[in-house]
Structure formats: C-alpha cells, structure tokens
Amino acid sequence: MKFKILFFLVLICNSLFAQTSGTGCNIGSSIYTEYLGMAPYYGNVNNMVRVYKNSGNSIDINSNSSNRYQCGKINVYPQGSYYDNSIPPYGANVTIPAQNEIISQGADNSCVTSPSLAAAGNGNVNNNGKYATFTYNNPTYCNVSLDDYIPFLILFMTGLGFYHINKRKPNISPVN
C-alpha cells in the first residue's frame, strides 16, 4: 500500500514540474491558443486554414535575451550575457543561453485569428499568422510554487489520515 501512495505522489510531482506544450497561431509577439476549427481563407474553399479566437487565450513571446528566461511566456531569443558584479573578485559576464521554445511553424497565413469560426469563413479575419507548436515553463528555470497546491495537499493528507484511522479502528460489538 505504501508503494502505491509513493507512486501516486511521484506521478503528481512529475505532472507539476512538467513542461507545458501546445499548438497555436503565432501572431507577432503572442501565440493564440483557443482553437475554433478550420475555415476557408477569406472565403476561398480551396484554401482551408486553422482559426483561433482573437480575444481568446494567448501566450506572450519573450524575444529579448536581456530579459532572461521568463516563466509563463514562450522564450525565443539568441544567446546573450549580462555583467554580475557580485561574482568575486571583481565581477564577470554571465552567459544567458539561447532559447527556442517554438518547436515548429507552418508557412505564412497557415492560421488566422477571428471572433468566431463563422466570421472567419465569411472573411472576417483579424490577423494572419503561422501555425506553431511550442513548449514553455522549462523546469530548469521555472520553480513550481507548492503554495498554489496547499489546499489539494491538505485534502489529500486528510483523506490519507482518515483512511488509515478507519482501517485501524477496532471492531466493537454492542453488549446485549
């Protein structure tokens, strides 16, 4: 039984520290992720594109290495460096490794953003973009704060304690 509990906790921790990945429509400095479906590009039924909601969920892209790695954003920038004067004896340059969390991108105009799928089919398109596959929240740089999960941990530990107390409770039969 203890092995099962340990295995369950390992699965929970693994999912908490996992890198986030997905697909979306890359429009400049953001990737829109709320997929609506396929629609004809500006009414051309021979050219179907993926449609994403223009006011839906989006993830910002950090393209500036001097900002360093930013959790909650898709980081895409070349290698850089910064000067850290706290490194003995007189300070030193620290390298910022390059990041490319956009794994793949389609051609230009392979996706669009629109208020709705029907609107996109009628040519009501806000932006044209590139269909992209991405990852972000690299666990090397992003620490998951357990503070966000305290209510779940309390419930889990309470349930585990309740189970063990009831399991060991002596069976007392009434006196006749």
Summary of the structure (lengths in Angstrom):
residues: 176
radius of gyration: 24.9
end to end distance: 37.1
largest distance: 86.6
contacts: 426
relative contact order: 0.19
helix: 26%
strand: 38%
